[in-house]
Amino acid sequence: MMQVLKFGGSSVADATRISAVLDIVTEAESRGRVVLVCSAVSGCTDALIKIAACTDPEEKRRLLDGLRARHASIVRRLFTGAERGEALSDIDSVFAELANARPEDCVCYGELLSTRIIARKCLCEGISTRWIDSRALIRCMAGKVVEGLSYAAISAEIGAHPDVRLFVAPGFIASDMDGGMTTLGRGGSDYSAALYAAALNADRLEIWTDV
């Protein structure tokens, strides 16, 4: 059984919410394989838009430090010991890339941060987990998803790892035909989940919300 579960930003807003998501995912994984698609933590995308627009280096650094502190707080609540250090290294690598990103690409990094944290937590909970990069799988041309190419890439990625029970994928983001980062627009994470479900002929697609 293949299931695709999508959670929005309010569902992954803090460590408590993420723990609740993991309970739902663990129950789903007991029934079959799962692709978990997540948005950025609540408020992160707005912060990234401010970072992209900032032209003052000191102010940009302050904004980056504030956003990193929020994600580091989530990591410290979810992890202990060596696992905490590894999770912090994960987010630091994303922030290092973000600090040098083109302004138009900054908005893409929230989903990378949330899903890297969640994937590592699932691994620590003993679930066979693989983080997958939607930028490498979902391709766009002239602002539209190239479905055939994207479906083939998604199917190949999942098929190459038959022993993995849980795949964690960032929603919202994709790449253009030149490999540059792009997004799927408003509601993009729901669209990402639908693309994964269609590509895999999933038995279930669940869009979870706190509303």
C-alpha positions in Angstrom: 0.0 0.0 0.0 1.3 3.4 -1.0 0.1 6.5 0.9 0.9 10.2 0.5 0.3 12.4 3.5 0.7 16.2 3.4 0.9 18.5 6.4 0.8 22.3 6.2 2.8 24.9 8.1 0.6 25.1 11.1 0.9 21.4 11.5 4.7 21.6 11.7 4.9 25.0 13.5 6.8 23.7 16.5 8.2 20.6 18.2 4.8 19.7 19.8 3.0 19.9 16.5 5.7 17.9 14.7 5.5 15.2 17.4 1.7 14.9 16.6 2.5 14.6 12.9 5.0 11.8 13.7 2.3 9.9 15.6 0.0 10.1 12.5 2.8 9.1 10.2 3.8 6.2 12.4 0.3 4.8 12.3 0.1 5.2 8.5 3.5 3.5 8.1 2.1 0.5 10.0 -0.3 0.0 7.1 2.1 0.5 4.2 4.8 2.8 2.6 4.4 6.5 3.0 5.5 9.7 1.2 5.3 12.5 3.7 5.1 16.0 2.1 5.5 19.0 4.4 5.3 22.8 4.1 7.7 25.2 5.8 7.0 25.9 9.5 4.3 28.5 10.0 5.6 32.0 9.4 8.9 30.8 7.8 8.0 31.7 4.2 7.1 35.3 5.2 10.4 35.5 7.0 12.2 34.3 3.9 10.4 36.9 1.7 11.8 39.6 4.1 15.3 38.1 3.9 15.1 38.1 0.1 14.1 41.8 0.0 16.7 42.9 2.5 19.6 45.0 1.1 21.2 45.8 4.4 23.8 43.1 5.2 23.5 43.5 9.0 19.7 43.4 8.9 19.8 40.3 6.7 22.1 38.6 9.1 19.8 39.5 12.0 16.8 38.0 10.1 18.7 34.9 9.2 19.9 34.4 12.8 16.3 34.8 14.1 15.0 32.2 11.6 17.8 29.8 12.5 17.1 30.3 16.2 13.5 29.2 15.7 14.5 26.1 13.9 17.3 25.3 16.4 14.7 25.6 19.2 12.6 23.0 17.4 15.6 20.7 17.0 16.5 21.1 20.7 13.0 20.0 21.7 12.9 17.0 19.4 16.5 15.6 19.8 19.0 14.9 22.5 22.7 14.0 22.6 24.5 13.2 19.4 21.3 13.2 17.4 20.7 16.8 18.4 24.2 17.8 17.1 23.5 16.0 13.8 20.2 17.7 13.3 21.7 21.1 14.0 24.4 20.4 11.4 21.6 19.5 9.0 19.9 22.9 9.4 23.2 24.8 9.5 24.0 23.4 6.0 20.7 24.7 4.7 21.3 28.1 6.3 24.8 28.3 4.8 23.2 27.7 1.3 20.4 30.2 2.1 22.8 32.9 3.1 24.3 32.9 -0.4 21.1 32.2 -2.4 19.8 34.5 -5.0 16.9 36.7 -3.7 14.4 34.9 -5.9 15.4 31.5 -4.5 15.2 32.4 -0.8 11.5 31.5 -0.6 12.4 27.9 -1.4 14.3 27.1 1.7 11.6 26.8 4.3 10.4 23.4 3.1 14.0 22.1 3.0 14.5 23.1 6.7 11.3 21.5 8.0 11.6 18.3 6.1 15.3 17.7 7.0 14.3 18.0 10.6 11.3 15.7 10.3 13.2 13.1 8.3 16.0 12.9 10.8 13.5 12.6 13.7 11.7 9.7 11.9 15.1 8.0 11.5 15.8 8.4 15.2 12.4 6.8 15.9 13.6 3.7 14.1 11.6 4.1 10.9 13.4 3.3 7.6 13.3 6.8 6.2 14.8 8.6 3.2 14.7 12.4 2.6 14.1 13.1 -1.1 14.6 16.5 -2.8 11.6 17.6 -4.8 13.8 20.0 -6.8 15.4 16.9 -8.4 12.1 15.2 -9.1 9.5 17.8 -10.0 10.4 19.8 -13.2 8.7 22.8 -14.6 8.7 24.5 -18.0 7.3 28.0 -18.5 5.7 27.9 -15.1 3.9 24.6 -15.6 4.8 21.1 -14.3 6.2 18.7 -16.9 4.1 15.8 -15.7 5.6 13.0 -17.7 9.2 13.8 -16.8 8.3 14.5 -13.1 6.2 11.3 -12.8 9.0 9.2 -14.2 11.6 10.8 -11.9 9.4 10.3 -8.8 8.6 6.7 -9.7 12.3 5.9 -10.3 13.4 7.4 -7.0 10.8 5.5 -4.9 11.4 2.3 -6.9 15.1 2.5 -6.3 14.7 2.1 -2.6 12.3 -0.8 -2.0 13.3 -1.2 1.6 12.5 2.3 2.6 9.2 2.7 4.4 8.9 6.4 4.7 10.0 9.1 2.2 10.0 12.7 3.4 9.7 15.3 0.7 9.6 19.1 0.7 6.4 20.5 -0.8 6.0 23.7 -2.8 9.5 23.6 -4.5 10.6 22.3 -7.9 13.2 23.1 -10.5 13.0 24.5 -14.0 14.5 22.7 -17.1 17.8 24.3 -16.5 18.0 23.0 -12.9 17.2 26.4 -11.3 15.0 26.4 -8.2 11.3 27.4 -8.7 8.0 27.0 -6.8 4.6 25.6 -7.5 2.9 28.8 -6.3 0.1 29.3 -3.8 -1.1 26.0 -2.4 2.0 24.5 -3.8 2.5 21.9 -1.1 -0.9 20.4 -1.8 0.0 20.3 -5.5 3.3 18.6 -4.6 1.4 15.9 -2.7 -1.0 15.4 -5.6 1.9 15.0 -8.0 3.6 12.4 -5.8 0.3 10.5 -5.4 -0.4 10.5 -9.2 3.2 9.5 -10.1 3.0 6.5 -7.7 -0.6 5.6 -8.3 -1.0 5.9 -4.5 -3.8 4.1 -2.7 -4.4 7.2 -0.5 -3.7 10.9 -0.6 -4.4 12.7 2.7 -4.2 16.5 3.1 -4.0 17.2 6.8 -4.9 20.6 8.3 -5.4 22.2 11.7 -8.3 24.3 10.5 
